[in-house]
Amino acid sequence: MEPNGRRAAGAGRAHMQENVEHLYASLRSIYKRSFLPLEDHYSFSDFFSASMSDTDIEAKPFVLLVGQYSVGKTTFINHLLGNPSNGYPGSNVGPEPTTDRFMAIMHGKENRVIPGNAVAVSPGKPFRGLQTFGNSFLQKFQCAETNAEILESMTLIDTPGVLSGEKQRIGRNYDMAEVCRWFADRSDLILILFDAHKLDISDELKIVIESLSGNDDKIRIVLNKADQVNPQQLMRVYGALMWSLGKVFRTPEVTRVYISTFWDKPFAEAGRDSAALFEREKADLFRDLRDIPKNAAIRRVNELVKRARTAKVHALVCACLRKMMPAMFGKEKRQKELLRNLEVIFQAVAQEHGISPGDFPKADVYRERLVRWTGTGRTLANLPKLNRELIKKLDDCLAYEVPSLLRPLAVDQDHLKFLEKSHTYASSPAFQQPAAGGGDDDEATIIAMVKAAIGDQDVEHAATSLGSHGGYPSAPVAQPSNSAAPMQEAAPPRSAPPAPPIRNPPPLPQKSNRVRVLHAYKASSDGELTINKGDEIVVLEEDQTGWWKGLLHGQEGWFPYNYVEKI
C-alpha cells in the first residue's frame, strides 16, 4: 500500500504540474491576444508598468524584504538559505549600512553574481522592466545565484537599508520608492523588518511603505532581534511598533506581525523566557513561506486580472479626458482645469460605468503621470479615442476565459469560488451596465458634476459623450459567478449569496414565452439548467434578480436571462 500511495501522490503532483503549465501557456496567450493590444493602444506602460513578457508570467514567486539598515534583512536571507556563515554571493553583514544595492537571490548550480545591466536584458530572467529606471539604478542592482533548496521555488529580493537622512536619500540617484513599488507589484510576499531597538520610521521608510499601497494583502511585519529584550520590554516594544505603524498604514485590517530572532545563534539571555514564543512565531513565518509556491499559479491569475482592470479604467479615463478637450481654442486652459479636477473625472467615469472606486489609481499619482506624459509637447487631446473592440475583447476574456482557467487546478473549492467571483465581478452586468434610470439621467449627472468643478458651458457638449448614447460601449453579457446561490426548482432564486445584481433589468417579454440561447452556461447546482448556444427555452417564470425559470428538453430549471434573446 505504501508504494502505491507514493505512486498516487507522485501522479497527483505530475497532474498538478501539467495543469499549472497549461495555465501559464493560456495566460501567455490571453495576455498577448486580449490585454496587450489595449495596453499598447493607450500607452499603459507610460502610466503604469511595462508590458509583461513570457518570463514575467512564468516567473517564480518573489519575496521582497524591506527595512532600515542593520535590521537583519541579509542575515534573515542567509538563515533561510541555510548558509549563515558564508552567506549568499555578494552579501555583506554588519552594523553599518552594508547592502548598498538591490539583490535578486535566485537558484543556480554555481555561486556567481551577475551585474544589473546583464540581468535586465537576460531573456530567462523576469527583470526586463527594470530598464525603465535607467543605468543609475541598474548599476545598483545585481543577481546572486546559489544552490539552495528554497530558491528552487521562489526568488528572494534583498534591498538596501532605508536611510534616515534627507541628504543620503537624495544621493541615491534613483527613486527608491518607485523601484520598491515595481518589485512589490510582482511579489507574492512582502516582509518589512524592524529591529527591536530601532522602531523609528524615517521619512524615506514612510515613503517606501506608502509606495506599497495596493499590495496590502501581501505585507507582513517582522520584529527581529526580539531576544535582545526581556518579556516586559518586549511588550512595550510591540506596543510602540503598532503605534508607529498605525500612523503609516491606512488600512483598517491588522497586519500580521512575527516576533522572533532570525539567525542560527542561541537566543540571548534577556529573551530566554520568551524562547517558546519565538520558536512558534518563526515556525509560522516559515510555514507561510512554504505555502507561497502552492498558491503561485492562482496569484499569477489574480495579478493579471488586477492589471487588466487597471488597464480598462485607464482606457475609460483617457477617452473621457480626450472628449472633454475643446476642438480648437482654449486647450491649455481646459487641460489645467481637467488635471486639477481629476477626482471629478474619476467619479463621473465610476458612476457611469458602475466601477468600484477602488479600481482607480490614486488621483495625485495619476495626475503626476499625466503631467509627465503631456510634458513632451503633447496635450490631453492627443490621448487615444475609446476603442470599443479592444474593450469588448477584454470584457469577454474576463467574463469567460479567465474563470475557466481556474477549474483544473486542485485548490480549495471555497477559495476557487471566491477567486472566480472576484475575477468575473469586473465583467458582471452590475459592473458594465449604467445605474438604474440610465441614459439621459446619467448624462445629466456627469455634466452637472463636471460643470460644478470646471464651470464651463462647453463641458456640456463634451460630457454628453460619456453617456450611453455618446460612445462608450455597452459591454457584452457576462457569465454569472459560479459562486452564486443554487436555484430551487419550485421557488424564486435565493438571495444568499446573490448573483451579481442586475441594475436595469429589461422589460418582460409580452408576445412570446420562448427564448434562444446566445451563450452557453453550465449549471452549478441541481436547480439550474445547462444551456448551449442555439437552444430554445420555454420561459415559465421571470424573476427580477436576472434569473428566469424555463423548460428545456423536458427539464425545468433556472438560467441567466442575459444569456438569451427573445424569439
C-alpha positions as CSV (number, residue, x, y, z in Angstrom):
1,M,0.0,0.0,0.0
2,E,2.8,2.4,0.8
3,P,4.5,2.2,-2.6
4,N,1.0,2.6,-4.2
5,G,0.4,5.6,-2.1
6,R,3.7,7.2,-3.1
7,R,2.9,6.5,-6.8
8,A,-0.6,8.0,-6.4
9,A,0.9,11.1,-4.7
10,G,3.5,11.4,-7.5
11,A,0.9,11.1,-10.2
12,G,-1.2,13.7,-8.4
13,R,1.8,16.1,-8.4
14,A,2.5,15.4,-12.0
15,H,-1.1,16.1,-12.9
16,M,-1.0,19.3,-10.9
17,Q,2.2,20.4,-12.7
18,E,0.6,19.7,-16.1
19,N,-2.4,21.9,-15.1
20,V,0.0,24.7,-13.9
21,E,1.9,24.6,-17.2
22,H,-1.3,24.7,-19.1
23,L,-2.4,27.7,-17.1
24,Y,0.8,29.6,-17.8
25,A,0.5,28.8,-21.5
26,S,-3.1,30.0,-21.5
27,L,-2.2,33.2,-19.6
28,R,0.5,34.0,-22.1
29,S,-1.9,33.6,-25.0
30,I,-4.7,35.6,-23.2
31,Y,-2.3,38.4,-22.4
32,K,-1.0,38.8,-25.9
33,R,-4.4,38.4,-27.5
34,S,-6.7,40.4,-25.2
35,F,-4.7,42.5,-22.8
36,L,-1.6,43.7,-24.6
37,P,-3.4,45.4,-27.6
38,L,-5.4,47.5,-25.1
39,E,-2.2,48.4,-23.2
40,D,-0.3,49.4,-26.3
41,H,-3.2,51.5,-27.7
42,Y,-3.5,53.6,-24.5
43,S,0.3,53.7,-23.7
44,F,-0.3,51.8,-20.5
45,S,3.4,51.5,-19.9
46,D,3.8,55.3,-19.8
47,F,1.5,55.5,-16.8
48,F,1.9,52.2,-15.0
49,S,4.3,49.3,-15.5
50,A,5.9,48.0,-18.7
51,S,4.3,45.2,-20.7
52,M,4.7,41.7,-19.4
53,S,6.9,39.2,-21.1
54,D,6.5,35.4,-21.1
55,T,9.2,35.2,-18.4
56,D,7.3,37.7,-16.2
57,I,4.2,35.5,-16.4
58,E,6.1,32.2,-15.6
59,A,8.5,33.7,-13.0
60,K,8.9,32.1,-9.6
61,P,7.3,33.8,-6.7
62,F,9.1,36.9,-5.3
63,V,9.6,37.5,-1.6
64,L,10.6,41.2,-1.1
65,L,12.4,42.2,2.1
66,V,12.3,45.9,3.1
67,G,13.6,47.7,6.2
68,Q,16.0,50.2,7.6
69,Y,19.7,49.4,7.7
70,S,21.0,46.8,10.1
71,V,17.6,45.4,11.0
72,G,18.8,41.9,9.8
73,K,17.5,41.6,6.3
74,T,20.6,39.9,4.8
75,T,21.1,37.8,7.9
76,F,17.4,36.7,7.6
77,I,18.0,35.6,4.0
78,N,21.2,33.7,4.9
79,H,19.3,32.0,7.6
80,L,16.6,30.9,5.1
81,L,19.3,29.7,2.7
82,G,20.9,27.5,5.4
83,N,24.2,29.2,4.9
84,P,24.6,31.7,7.8
85,S,28.4,31.6,7.9
86,N,29.3,32.4,4.3
87,G,26.0,34.0,3.1
88,Y,24.8,34.3,-0.5
89,P,27.3,35.5,-3.1
90,G,27.9,39.3,-2.8
91,S,26.3,39.6,0.6
92,N,27.8,41.6,3.5
93,V,26.6,41.7,7.1
94,G,27.5,44.4,9.7
95,P,26.1,47.1,11.9
96,E,26.7,49.8,9.3
97,P,24.6,50.1,6.0
98,T,26.2,47.1,4.2
99,T,23.8,46.2,1.4
100,D,24.0,49.2,-0.8
101,R,22.1,47.7,-3.8
102,F,19.1,45.6,-4.7
103,M,20.0,41.9,-4.8
104,A,17.9,39.3,-6.5
105,I,18.8,35.9,-5.0
106,M,18.0,33.1,-7.4
107,H,18.7,29.4,-7.8
108,G,21.8,28.4,-9.7
109,K,24.1,25.4,-9.7
110,E,27.2,27.5,-9.0
111,N,27.7,30.6,-6.9
112,R,28.0,33.7,-9.0
113,V,27.0,37.4,-9.2
114,I,25.5,38.9,-12.4
115,P,25.6,42.7,-12.9
116,G,22.3,44.5,-13.2
117,N,22.6,45.6,-16.9
118,A,23.2,41.9,-17.9
119,V,20.3,40.7,-15.8
120,A,17.9,43.3,-17.2
121,V,18.5,42.0,-20.8
122,S,18.7,38.3,-19.9
123,P,15.8,36.5,-21.7
124,G,15.5,33.9,-19.0
125,K,15.1,36.3,-16.0
126,P,12.0,38.4,-15.2
127,F,13.8,41.8,-14.8
128,R,13.4,43.4,-18.2
129,G,11.0,46.0,-16.8
130,L,13.8,47.4,-14.6
131,Q,15.4,49.0,-17.7
132,T,12.9,51.9,-17.3
133,F,14.8,53.1,-14.2
134,G,17.9,53.7,-16.2
135,N,21.6,53.0,-15.8
136,S,21.9,54.7,-12.5
137,F,19.7,52.1,-10.9
138,L,21.0,49.1,-12.9
139,Q,24.5,49.9,-11.5
140,K,23.0,49.3,-8.1
141,F,21.2,46.1,-9.0
142,Q,22.7,42.6,-9.1
143,C,21.5,39.0,-9.3
144,A,23.2,36.4,-7.0
145,E,22.8,32.7,-7.9
146,T,23.4,30.0,-5.3
147,N,22.4,26.3,-5.0
148,A,19.9,26.5,-2.1
149,E,16.8,24.3,-2.0
150,I,14.4,27.1,-1.1
151,L,15.4,29.0,-4.2
152,E,14.1,26.3,-6.4
153,S,10.6,27.5,-5.7
154,M,11.0,31.3,-5.1
155,T,13.2,34.3,-5.6
156,L,14.3,36.5,-2.7
157,I,14.8,40.2,-3.1
158,D,17.2,41.9,-0.7
159,T,17.0,45.7,-0.6
160,P,19.4,48.5,0.5
161,G,18.8,49.7,4.1
162,V,16.4,52.6,4.1
163,L,18.3,55.7,5.3
164,S,17.1,58.3,7.8
165,G,18.8,61.4,6.4
166,E,17.5,63.5,3.6
167,K,21.0,64.1,2.2
168,Q,21.7,60.4,2.0
169,R,18.3,59.7,0.4
170,I,18.9,62.3,-2.3
171,G,22.3,60.8,-3.1
172,R,20.8,57.5,-4.3
173,N,20.4,58.8,-7.9
174,Y,17.3,56.7,-8.4
175,D,13.8,56.6,-6.9
176,M,13.9,54.1,-4.1
177,A,10.1,54.1,-3.6
178,E,9.3,53.5,-7.3
179,V,11.7,50.6,-7.5
180,C,10.2,49.1,-4.4
181,R,6.8,49.5,-5.9
182,W,7.9,47.7,-9.1
183,F,9.1,44.7,-7.0
184,A,6.1,44.8,-4.7
185,D,3.6,44.6,-7.6
186,R,5.4,41.4,-8.7
187,S,5.9,39.9,-5.2
188,D,3.9,37.2,-3.5
189,L,5.0,38.2,-0.1
190,I,6.5,41.5,1.3
191,L,8.4,41.4,4.6
192,I,9.0,44.7,6.4
193,L,11.7,44.1,9.1
194,F,12.1,46.1,12.3
195,D,14.8,46.0,14.9
196,A,13.5,45.8,18.5
197,H,16.0,48.6,19.3
198,K,15.2,50.8,16.3
199,L,11.4,51.3,15.9
200,D,11.5,54.8,14.4
201,I,10.0,55.1,10.9
202,S,12.2,57.5,8.9
203,D,10.8,59.7,6.2
204,E,12.2,57.5,3.5
205,L,10.8,54.4,5.1
206,K,7.4,56.0,5.3
207,I,7.6,56.9,1.6
208,V,8.6,53.3,0.8
209,I,5.8,51.8,2.8
210,E,3.3,54.2,1.2
211,S,4.6,53.1,-2.2
212,L,3.5,49.5,-1.3
213,S,-0.2,50.6,-1.3
214,G,-2.4,48.3,-3.4
215,N,-0.4,45.3,-2.1
216,D,-1.6,45.4,1.5
217,D,-2.6,41.7,1.5
218,K,1.0,40.7,0.8
219,I,2.6,42.7,3.6
220,R,3.8,41.0,6.8
221,I,5.8,42.7,9.6
222,V,8.8,41.0,11.2
223,L,10.0,42.3,14.6
224,N,13.6,41.0,14.5
225,K,16.2,40.7,17.3
226,A,13.4,40.3,19.8
227,D,15.6,38.2,22.1
228,Q,17.6,41.3,23.0
229,V,14.9,42.5,25.4
230,N,13.1,40.8,28.3
231,P,9.4,40.0,28.1
232,Q,8.3,43.2,29.8
233,Q,10.3,45.3,27.5
234,L,9.1,43.2,24.5
235,M,5.5,44.1,25.4
236,R,6.4,47.8,25.4
237,V,8.4,47.5,22.1
238,Y,5.4,45.7,20.4
239,G,3.0,48.4,21.6
240,A,5.4,51.2,20.3
241,L,5.7,49.4,16.9
242,M,2.0,49.1,16.4
243,W,1.6,52.8,17.4
244,S,4.2,53.8,14.8
245,L,2.7,51.5,12.1
246,G,-0.8,52.9,12.7
247,K,0.3,56.3,11.5
248,V,1.7,54.9,8.2
249,F,-0.7,52.1,7.2
250,R,-4.1,53.4,6.0
251,T,-5.9,50.1,6.1
252,P,-8.3,49.1,8.8
253,E,-7.1,45.5,8.8
254,V,-4.5,44.3,11.2
255,T,-1.2,43.3,9.6
256,R,0.4,40.1,10.8
257,V,3.4,40.7,13.0
258,Y,6.0,37.9,13.5
259,I,8.2,38.3,16.7
260,S,11.4,36.4,16.8
261,T,15.1,36.4,16.1
262,F,16.1,35.1,12.7
263,W,19.7,33.7,12.9
264,D,21.3,30.4,13.9
265,K,22.8,31.6,17.2
266,P,21.2,30.8,20.6
267,F,18.7,33.3,22.0
268,A,20.2,36.0,24.2
269,E,19.9,35.7,28.0
270,A,17.3,38.5,28.1
271,G,14.9,36.7,25.8
272,R,15.3,33.1,27.1
273,D,11.9,33.3,28.9
274,S,10.2,34.0,25.5
275,A,12.0,31.3,23.6
276,A,8.9,29.2,23.1
277,L,7.0,32.2,21.7
278,F,9.9,33.0,19.4
279,E,10.1,29.4,18.1
280,R,6.3,29.3,17.3
281,E,6.5,32.7,15.6
282,K,9.4,31.5,13.5
283,A,7.6,28.3,12.5
284,D,4.5,30.3,11.5
285,L,6.6,32.6,9.2
286,F,8.4,29.6,7.6
287,R,5.0,27.9,7.1
288,D,3.8,31.0,5.2
289,L,6.9,30.9,3.1
290,R,6.5,27.2,2.2
291,D,2.9,27.9,1.2
292,I,3.9,30.6,-1.4
293,P,4.7,28.2,-4.3
294,K,1.4,26.3,-3.8
295,N,-0.6,29.5,-4.5
296,A,1.7,31.0,-7.1
297,A,-0.4,30.0,-10.1
298,I,-3.6,31.4,-8.6
299,R,-1.8,34.6,-7.6
300,R,-0.5,35.0,-11.1
301,V,-4.1,34.9,-12.4
302,N,-5.1,37.3,-9.8
303,E,-2.4,39.8,-10.6
304,L,-3.1,39.6,-14.3
305,V,-6.8,40.3,-13.8
306,K,-5.9,43.2,-11.5
307,R,-3.7,44.6,-14.2
308,A,-6.5,44.1,-16.8
309,R,-9.0,46.0,-14.6
310,T,-6.5,48.8,-14.2
311,A,-5.9,48.9,-18.0
312,K,-9.7,49.2,-18.6
313,V,-10.1,52.0,-16.1
314,H,-7.1,53.8,-17.7
315,A,-8.7,53.4,-21.1
316,L,-12.0,54.9,-20.0
317,V,-10.3,57.8,-18.2
318,C,-8.2,58.6,-21.3
319,A,-11.2,58.6,-23.6
320,C,-13.1,60.8,-21.1
321,L,-10.3,63.3,-20.9
322,R,-9.9,63.5,-24.7
323,K,-13.6,64.1,-25.1
324,M,-13.6,66.9,-22.6
325,M,-10.9,68.8,-24.5
326,P,-12.0,71.5,-27.0
327,A,-11.6,71.0,-30.7
328,M,-9.6,74.2,-31.4
329,F,-9.2,77.1,-28.8
330,G,-8.6,77.0,-25.1
331,K,-6.8,73.7,-24.9
332,E,-4.2,74.7,-22.4
333,K,-6.7,76.3,-20.0
334,R,-9.1,73.3,-20.3
335,Q,-6.2,70.8,-19.7
336,K,-5.2,72.6,-16.5
337,E,-8.8,72.5,-15.3
338,L,-9.2,68.8,-16.1
339,L,-5.9,67.9,-14.3
340,R,-6.9,70.0,-11.3
341,N,-10.3,68.3,-11.1
342,L,-9.2,64.7,-11.9
343,E,-11.1,63.4,-8.9
344,V,-14.3,64.6,-10.5
345,I,-13.5,62.8,-13.8
346,F,-12.8,59.6,-11.8
347,Q,-16.1,59.9,-10.0
348,A,-18.0,60.6,-13.3
349,V,-16.5,57.5,-15.0
350,A,-17.1,55.4,-12.0
351,Q,-20.7,56.4,-11.7
352,E,-21.4,56.0,-15.4
353,H,-19.8,52.5,-15.7
354,G,-20.5,51.1,-12.3
355,I,-16.8,50.8,-11.5
356,S,-15.7,50.5,-7.9
357,P,-13.7,53.5,-6.7
358,G,-11.0,51.0,-5.6
359,D,-10.2,50.2,-9.2
360,F,-9.0,53.7,-9.9
361,P,-5.4,54.8,-9.2
362,K,-4.6,57.5,-6.7
363,A,-5.5,60.8,-8.3
364,D,-2.3,62.6,-7.2
365,V,-0.1,59.8,-8.7
366,Y,-2.1,59.6,-11.9
367,R,-2.1,63.4,-12.2
368,E,1.7,63.4,-12.0
369,R,1.9,60.8,-14.7
370,L,-0.4,62.8,-17.0
371,V,1.7,65.9,-16.4
372,R,4.8,64.0,-17.3
373,W,3.1,62.5,-20.4
374,T,1.9,65.9,-21.6
375,G,5.3,67.5,-20.9
376,T,6.8,66.3,-24.2
377,G,4.7,68.6,-26.4
378,R,1.5,66.5,-26.2
379,T,-1.9,67.5,-24.8
380,L,-4.8,65.6,-23.4
381,A,-6.4,65.9,-26.8
382,N,-3.7,63.5,-28.1
383,L,-4.9,60.7,-25.8
384,P,-6.5,57.9,-27.8
385,K,-10.2,57.6,-28.5
386,L,-12.2,54.9,-27.0
387,N,-11.8,51.6,-28.9
388,R,-14.9,49.6,-28.5
389,E,-13.4,46.4,-30.0
390,L,-10.5,46.3,-27.5
391,I,-12.8,46.9,-24.5
392,K,-15.1,44.2,-25.7
393,K,-12.3,41.8,-26.2
394,L,-11.0,42.5,-22.7
395,D,-14.5,42.1,-21.1
396,D,-15.1,38.8,-23.0
397,C,-11.8,37.5,-21.7
398,L,-12.6,38.4,-18.1
399,A,-16.1,37.0,-18.3
400,Y,-15.4,33.7,-20.0
401,E,-11.7,32.7,-20.4
402,V,-10.2,33.6,-17.1
403,P,-12.7,31.8,-14.8
404,S,-12.3,28.7,-16.9
405,L,-8.6,28.6,-16.3
406,L,-9.1,28.1,-12.5
407,R,-11.1,25.0,-12.6
408,P,-8.4,22.4,-13.5
409,L,-6.3,23.5,-10.5
410,A,-6.6,21.3,-7.4
411,V,-7.3,24.2,-5.0
412,D,-9.7,24.5,-2.1
413,Q,-13.2,24.9,-3.6
414,D,-14.2,27.8,-1.4
415,H,-11.0,29.6,-2.4
416,L,-11.8,28.8,-6.0
417,K,-15.3,30.2,-5.8
418,F,-14.1,33.4,-4.2
419,L,-11.5,33.9,-6.9
420,E,-13.9,33.2,-9.7
421,K,-16.4,35.7,-8.1
422,S,-13.8,38.4,-7.8
423,H,-12.5,37.8,-11.3
424,T,-15.9,37.9,-13.0
425,Y,-17.1,40.9,-11.0
426,A,-15.3,43.2,-13.3
427,S,-17.4,41.8,-16.2
428,S,-20.6,41.4,-14.3
429,P,-23.8,43.2,-15.5
430,A,-23.6,45.5,-12.4
431,F,-20.0,46.5,-13.5
432,Q,-21.0,47.1,-17.1
433,Q,-24.5,48.5,-17.2
434,P,-25.5,52.1,-16.3
435,A,-27.2,52.6,-13.0
436,A,-30.9,52.4,-12.7
437,G,-32.5,55.2,-14.7
438,G,-29.7,55.1,-17.3
439,G,-29.4,57.1,-20.4
440,D,-30.2,60.8,-20.2
441,D,-30.3,60.8,-16.3
442,D,-26.7,59.6,-16.1
443,E,-25.5,62.1,-18.8
444,A,-27.1,64.9,-16.8
445,T,-25.4,63.7,-13.6
446,I,-22.0,63.6,-15.3
447,I,-22.5,67.0,-16.9
448,A,-23.5,68.5,-13.6
449,M,-20.5,67.0,-11.8
450,V,-18.0,68.2,-14.3
451,K,-19.7,71.6,-14.6
452,A,-19.6,72.1,-10.8
453,A,-15.8,71.5,-10.9
454,I,-14.9,73.3,-14.1
455,G,-17.7,75.7,-14.7
456,D,-17.5,75.9,-18.5
457,Q,-20.5,75.8,-20.8
458,D,-18.6,73.9,-23.4
459,V,-18.4,71.0,-21.0
460,E,-22.0,70.0,-21.8
461,H,-21.1,69.0,-25.4
462,A,-18.1,67.0,-24.3
463,A,-19.8,65.4,-21.3
464,T,-22.6,64.0,-23.3
465,S,-20.1,61.7,-24.9
466,L,-19.8,59.9,-21.6
467,G,-23.4,58.7,-21.5
468,S,-24.8,55.6,-23.0
469,H,-25.7,57.5,-26.2
470,G,-22.3,59.1,-26.6
471,G,-19.9,56.4,-27.5
472,Y,-18.9,54.3,-24.5
473,P,-19.7,50.7,-25.4
474,S,-22.4,48.7,-23.8
475,A,-20.2,45.8,-22.7
476,P,-21.1,42.2,-23.6
477,V,-23.2,39.9,-21.5
478,A,-21.2,38.5,-18.6
479,Q,-21.3,35.0,-17.2
480,P,-22.6,34.9,-13.7
481,S,-20.2,33.9,-11.0
482,N,-20.2,30.2,-10.3
483,S,-20.4,31.0,-6.6
484,A,-23.9,32.3,-7.0
485,A,-26.6,30.6,-4.8
486,P,-28.1,27.4,-6.2
487,M,-31.6,27.9,-7.6
488,Q,-34.5,26.0,-6.1
489,E,-36.9,24.3,-8.6
490,A,-40.2,25.5,-7.1
491,A,-39.2,28.8,-5.7
492,P,-37.5,32.1,-6.8
493,P,-33.7,32.2,-6.6
494,R,-32.4,32.5,-3.1
495,S,-30.6,35.7,-2.1
496,A,-27.6,34.5,-0.1
497,P,-25.2,34.8,-1.7
498,P,-27.0,36.6,-4.6
499,A,-25.9,36.5,-8.2
500,P,-24.4,39.8,-9.4
501,P,-27.3,42.4,-9.3
502,I,-28.9,43.5,-12.5
503,R,-29.4,47.2,-12.1
504,N,-31.6,47.8,-15.1
505,P,-33.5,44.6,-15.9
506,P,-35.1,44.5,-19.4
507,P,-38.9,44.6,-19.8
508,L,-40.6,41.3,-19.6
509,P,-41.5,39.7,-22.9
510,Q,-45.1,40.1,-23.8
511,K,-45.7,38.3,-27.1
512,S,-43.5,35.2,-26.8
513,N,-42.6,32.9,-24.0
514,R,-39.7,31.3,-25.9
515,V,-36.1,32.5,-25.9
516,R,-33.0,31.4,-27.8
517,V,-29.6,30.9,-26.1
518,L,-26.8,33.2,-27.1
519,H,-24.1,32.0,-24.7
520,A,-23.5,28.5,-23.2
521,Y,-23.9,28.2,-19.5
522,K,-23.1,25.1,-17.3
523,A,-25.3,24.5,-14.3
524,S,-23.6,24.8,-11.0
525,S,-26.4,23.3,-8.9
526,D,-29.4,20.9,-9.3
527,G,-31.9,23.7,-9.7
528,E,-30.2,25.3,-12.7
529,L,-30.3,24.4,-16.4
530,T,-27.2,23.6,-18.6
531,I,-27.8,25.5,-21.8
532,N,-25.9,25.6,-25.1
533,K,-25.8,28.2,-27.8
534,G,-28.9,27.8,-30.1
535,D,-31.1,26.0,-27.6
536,E,-34.7,27.3,-27.4
537,I,-36.2,27.5,-23.9
538,V,-39.8,27.9,-22.9
539,V,-40.0,30.6,-20.2
540,L,-42.1,29.5,-17.2
541,E,-41.2,32.3,-14.7
542,E,-39.4,35.6,-15.0
543,D,-37.6,36.9,-11.9
544,Q,-36.2,40.4,-11.4
545,T,-32.9,39.0,-10.0
546,G,-31.8,38.3,-13.5
547,W,-32.5,34.5,-13.4
548,W,-35.5,33.1,-15.2
549,K,-37.1,29.6,-14.9
550,G,-37.6,27.7,-18.1
551,L,-38.3,24.3,-19.7
552,L,-35.6,22.7,-21.9
553,H,-35.7,19.1,-23.2
554,G,-38.4,18.2,-20.6
555,Q,-36.4,19.6,-17.7
556,E,-37.3,22.6,-15.6
557,G,-34.6,24.9,-14.1
558,W,-33.2,28.4,-13.7
559,F,-31.0,30.1,-16.2
560,P,-29.5,33.7,-16.5
561,Y,-31.7,35.9,-18.7
562,N,-28.7,37.8,-20.1
563,Y,-27.6,34.7,-21.9
564,V,-30.7,34.6,-24.2
565,E,-32.7,36.6,-26.6
566,K,-36.4,36.7,-27.4
567,I,-37.6,34.8,-30.4
